[in-house]
Amino acid sequence: MTRRRPPTDPTLRAARLTLLTTSAITLGFQSIISSVVYPQLFDGTSHGIAERQADHARRIAPVALTLYSSTLGAAAWATYGSLTSGERSGRLATAVACASGIAGPLVTAGVLPLHAGIAQEQITRPRIAALMASDRLRTGLAAVGVVAAAQALSRQG
């Protein structure tokens, strides 16, 4: 006997698909920063690191702002859609994906003083280690977001 599911709310499905898409893009972005950009920026001598950090900040800021605003918009849409649609399936997974999407920019905001300090030649190994750890945290949050968003989408009819 096949169990029939109620019809899926197309707006909620679109919101969750957008959440999955922005979560996956964020994971790709964070993975590149963690595995390519930061090692290149911080490995080796500290000579010239302030200039490299300042240049990195100027180049990455527009990308990060665009990505984070898209992710926050998708999280808001998915949250609103989950609360207003009446569909109960996938709500927890949507909440986890949304929380992951919100946590990434918050972690970034929290480490902005570290970035600024390095750009102003306040370079210490603990500062660099804290930046790299925060980046791994953002990468992990993005991975959780992808899994949760995929789960939320798969829970729909």
TIPA-486005 format. One record per residue (C-alpha): residue in one letter; x, y, z; residue number from 1. Coordinates in Angstrom, 3 decimals. Layout:
! residues N
{resn A&xx X&yy Y&zz Z&resi NUM}
...
//
This chain:
! residues 157
{resn M&xx 0.000&yy 0.000&zz 0.000&resi 1}
{resn T&xx 1.428&yy 3.351&zz -1.018&resi 2}
{resn R&xx 1.053&yy 6.224&zz 1.376&resi 3}
{resn R&xx 0.059&yy 9.462&zz -0.288&resi 4}
{resn R&xx 1.707&yy 12.673&zz 0.742&resi 5}
{resn P&xx -0.155&yy 15.935&zz 0.772&resi 6}
{resn P&xx 0.706&yy 18.289&zz -2.084&resi 7}
{resn T&xx 3.933&yy 20.211&zz -1.558&resi 8}
{resn D&xx 3.808&yy 23.978&zz -1.138&resi 9}
{resn P&xx 5.725&yy 25.198&zz -4.225&resi 10}
{resn T&xx 6.832&yy 28.418&zz -2.531&resi 11}
{resn L&xx 8.261&yy 26.530&zz 0.440&resi 12}
{resn R&xx 9.998&yy 24.115&zz -1.915&resi 13}
{resn A&xx 11.539&yy 27.046&zz -3.808&resi 14}
{resn A&xx 12.678&yy 28.640&zz -0.541&resi 15}
{resn R&xx 14.287&yy 25.409&zz 0.638&resi 16}
{resn L&xx 15.936&yy 24.891&zz -2.741&resi 17}
{resn T&xx 17.328&yy 28.424&zz -2.538&resi 18}
{resn L&xx 18.572&yy 27.678&zz 0.974&resi 19}
{resn L&xx 20.278&yy 24.528&zz -0.287&resi 20}
{resn T&xx 21.857&yy 26.427&zz -3.178&resi 21}
{resn T&xx 23.212&yy 29.273&zz -1.041&resi 22}
{resn S&xx 24.414&yy 26.767&zz 1.570&resi 23}
{resn A&xx 26.312&yy 24.804&zz -1.093&resi 24}
{resn I&xx 27.869&yy 27.961&zz -2.536&resi 25}
{resn T&xx 28.892&yy 29.021&zz 0.970&resi 26}
{resn L&xx 30.499&yy 25.625&zz 1.572&resi 27}
{resn G&xx 32.468&yy 25.917&zz -1.662&resi 28}
{resn F&xx 33.569&yy 29.451&zz -0.822&resi 29}
{resn Q&xx 34.599&yy 28.537&zz 2.733&resi 30}
{resn S&xx 36.423&yy 25.425&zz 1.548&resi 31}
{resn I&xx 38.507&yy 27.480&zz -0.872&resi 32}
{resn I&xx 39.291&yy 30.087&zz 1.768&resi 33}
{resn S&xx 40.288&yy 27.391&zz 4.288&resi 34}
{resn S&xx 42.327&yy 25.209&zz 1.966&resi 35}
{resn V&xx 43.822&yy 27.705&zz -0.503&resi 36}
{resn V&xx 43.584&yy 31.345&zz 0.525&resi 37}
{resn Y&xx 44.462&yy 31.280&zz 4.232&resi 38}
{resn P&xx 47.392&yy 28.862&zz 3.894&resi 39}
{resn Q&xx 48.822&yy 31.050&zz 1.127&resi 40}
{resn L&xx 48.215&yy 34.183&zz 3.161&resi 41}
{resn F&xx 49.536&yy 33.019&zz 6.516&resi 42}
{resn D&xx 52.098&yy 30.271&zz 5.894&resi 43}
{resn G&xx 55.737&yy 31.207&zz 5.882&resi 44}
{resn T&xx 57.287&yy 34.471&zz 6.916&resi 45}
{resn S&xx 55.320&yy 37.276&zz 8.486&resi 46}
{resn H&xx 57.186&yy 39.775&zz 6.302&resi 47}
{resn G&xx 54.619&yy 41.635&zz 4.218&resi 48}
{resn I&xx 51.678&yy 39.899&zz 5.860&resi 49}
{resn A&xx 49.965&yy 43.178&zz 6.765&resi 50}
{resn E&xx 49.922&yy 44.245&zz 3.124&resi 51}
{resn R&xx 48.755&yy 40.808&zz 1.985&resi 52}
{resn Q&xx 45.980&yy 40.807&zz 4.603&resi 53}
{resn A&xx 44.822&yy 44.307&zz 3.634&resi 54}
{resn D&xx 44.789&yy 43.312&zz -0.042&resi 55}
{resn H&xx 42.891&yy 40.106&zz 0.790&resi 56}
{resn A&xx 40.297&yy 42.078&zz 2.773&resi 57}
{resn R&xx 39.717&yy 44.530&zz -0.095&resi 58}
{resn R&xx 39.252&yy 41.718&zz -2.605&resi 59}
{resn I&xx 37.171&yy 39.322&zz -0.507&resi 60}
{resn A&xx 34.783&yy 41.792&zz 1.166&resi 61}
{resn P&xx 32.448&yy 42.275&zz -1.836&resi 62}
{resn V&xx 32.287&yy 38.517&zz -2.435&resi 63}
{resn A&xx 31.637&yy 37.724&zz 1.221&resi 64}
{resn L&xx 29.005&yy 40.452&zz 1.573&resi 65}
{resn T&xx 27.159&yy 39.226&zz -1.510&resi 66}
{resn L&xx 27.325&yy 35.623&zz -0.373&resi 67}
{resn Y&xx 26.288&yy 36.328&zz 3.208&resi 68}
{resn S&xx 23.405&yy 38.593&zz 2.205&resi 69}
{resn S&xx 22.127&yy 35.927&zz -0.213&resi 70}
{resn T&xx 22.389&yy 33.258&zz 2.471&resi 71}
{resn L&xx 20.622&yy 35.436&zz 5.045&resi 72}
{resn G&xx 17.869&yy 36.196&zz 2.529&resi 73}
{resn A&xx 17.418&yy 32.501&zz 1.758&resi 74}
{resn A&xx 17.310&yy 31.696&zz 5.484&resi 75}
{resn A&xx 14.670&yy 34.368&zz 6.071&resi 76}
{resn W&xx 12.565&yy 33.123&zz 3.146&resi 77}
{resn A&xx 12.816&yy 29.477&zz 4.218&resi 78}
{resn T&xx 11.972&yy 30.361&zz 7.810&resi 79}
{resn Y&xx 8.960&yy 32.401&zz 6.769&resi 80}
{resn G&xx 7.835&yy 29.690&zz 4.356&resi 81}
{resn S&xx 8.179&yy 26.964&zz 6.979&resi 82}
{resn L&xx 6.168&yy 28.924&zz 9.516&resi 83}
{resn T&xx 3.363&yy 30.000&zz 7.182&resi 84}
{resn S&xx 2.938&yy 26.990&zz 4.892&resi 85}
{resn G&xx 1.334&yy 24.624&zz 7.338&resi 86}
{resn E&xx 3.734&yy 21.865&zz 6.273&resi 87}
{resn R&xx 5.334&yy 20.212&zz 9.244&resi 88}
{resn S&xx 7.810&yy 17.970&zz 7.456&resi 89}
{resn G&xx 11.335&yy 19.283&zz 7.179&resi 90}
{resn R&xx 10.890&yy 22.054&zz 9.744&resi 91}
{resn L&xx 13.705&yy 20.957&zz 12.047&resi 92}
{resn A&xx 16.126&yy 20.470&zz 9.162&resi 93}
{resn T&xx 15.143&yy 23.885&zz 7.785&resi 94}
{resn A&xx 15.762&yy 25.462&zz 11.189&resi 95}
{resn V&xx 19.216&yy 23.845&zz 11.424&resi 96}
{resn A&xx 20.128&yy 24.988&zz 7.899&resi 97}
{resn C&xx 18.911&yy 28.512&zz 8.648&resi 98}
{resn A&xx 20.820&yy 28.639&zz 11.938&resi 99}
{resn S&xx 23.989&yy 27.494&zz 10.146&resi 100}
{resn G&xx 23.492&yy 30.148&zz 7.486&resi 101}
{resn I&xx 23.083&yy 32.854&zz 10.126&resi 102}
{resn A&xx 25.987&yy 31.660&zz 12.282&resi 103}
{resn G&xx 28.570&yy 32.014&zz 9.490&resi 104}
{resn P&xx 28.229&yy 35.795&zz 9.095&resi 105}
{resn L&xx 28.084&yy 36.190&zz 12.886&resi 106}
{resn V&xx 31.382&yy 34.339&zz 13.286&resi 107}
{resn T&xx 32.851&yy 36.489&zz 10.521&resi 108}
{resn A&xx 31.710&yy 39.661&zz 12.265&resi 109}
{resn G&xx 33.303&yy 38.402&zz 15.452&resi 110}
{resn V&xx 36.740&yy 38.008&zz 13.880&resi 111}
{resn L&xx 36.809&yy 41.296&zz 11.967&resi 112}
{resn P&xx 38.964&yy 42.864&zz 14.708&resi 113}
{resn L&xx 41.518&yy 40.079&zz 14.205&resi 114}
{resn H&xx 41.638&yy 40.782&zz 10.467&resi 115}
{resn A&xx 41.975&yy 44.509&zz 11.114&resi 116}
{resn G&xx 44.742&yy 43.941&zz 13.660&resi 117}
{resn I&xx 46.777&yy 41.849&zz 11.253&resi 118}
{resn A&xx 46.287&yy 44.435&zz 8.505&resi 119}
{resn Q&xx 47.672&yy 47.025&zz 10.961&resi 120}
{resn E&xx 50.753&yy 44.872&zz 11.602&resi 121}
{resn Q&xx 49.558&yy 43.514&zz 14.961&resi 122}
{resn I&xx 50.694&yy 40.074&zz 13.867&resi 123}
{resn T&xx 50.879&yy 37.250&zz 16.382&resi 124}
{resn R&xx 50.702&yy 33.492&zz 15.993&resi 125}
{resn P&xx 47.633&yy 33.333&zz 18.302&resi 126}
{resn R&xx 45.792&yy 35.867&zz 16.097&resi 127}
{resn I&xx 46.543&yy 33.875&zz 12.982&resi 128}
{resn A&xx 45.596&yy 30.617&zz 14.707&resi 129}
{resn A&xx 42.298&yy 32.167&zz 15.847&resi 130}
{resn L&xx 41.523&yy 33.327&zz 12.307&resi 131}
{resn M&xx 42.263&yy 29.909&zz 10.859&resi 132}
{resn A&xx 40.173&yy 28.201&zz 13.553&resi 133}
{resn S&xx 37.245&yy 30.557&zz 12.906&resi 134}
{resn D&xx 37.483&yy 29.796&zz 9.224&resi 135}
{resn R&xx 37.369&yy 26.053&zz 9.862&resi 136}
{resn L&xx 34.338&yy 26.682&zz 12.092&resi 137}
{resn R&xx 32.601&yy 28.580&zz 9.257&resi 138}
{resn T&xx 33.432&yy 25.739&zz 6.874&resi 139}
{resn G&xx 31.940&yy 23.222&zz 9.299&resi 140}
{resn L&xx 28.830&yy 25.345&zz 9.752&resi 141}
{resn A&xx 28.448&yy 25.552&zz 5.984&resi 142}
{resn A&xx 28.724&yy 21.758&zz 5.695&resi 143}
{resn V&xx 26.043&yy 21.300&zz 8.357&resi 144}
{resn G&xx 23.909&yy 23.808&zz 6.461&resi 145}
{resn V&xx 24.169&yy 21.862&zz 3.211&resi 146}
{resn V&xx 23.250&yy 18.569&zz 4.841&resi 147}
{resn A&xx 20.337&yy 20.100&zz 6.752&resi 148}
{resn A&xx 19.022&yy 22.002&zz 3.716&resi 149}
{resn A&xx 19.173&yy 18.835&zz 1.600&resi 150}
{resn Q&xx 17.347&yy 16.950&zz 4.338&resi 151}
{resn A&xx 14.667&yy 19.665&zz 4.535&resi 152}
{resn L&xx 14.153&yy 19.532&zz 0.790&resi 153}
{resn S&xx 13.997&yy 15.746&zz 0.717&resi 154}
{resn R&xx 11.321&yy 15.722&zz 3.417&resi 155}
{resn Q&xx 8.870&yy 17.418&zz 1.089&resi 156}
{resn G&xx 6.497&yy 15.602&zz -1.200&resi 157}
//
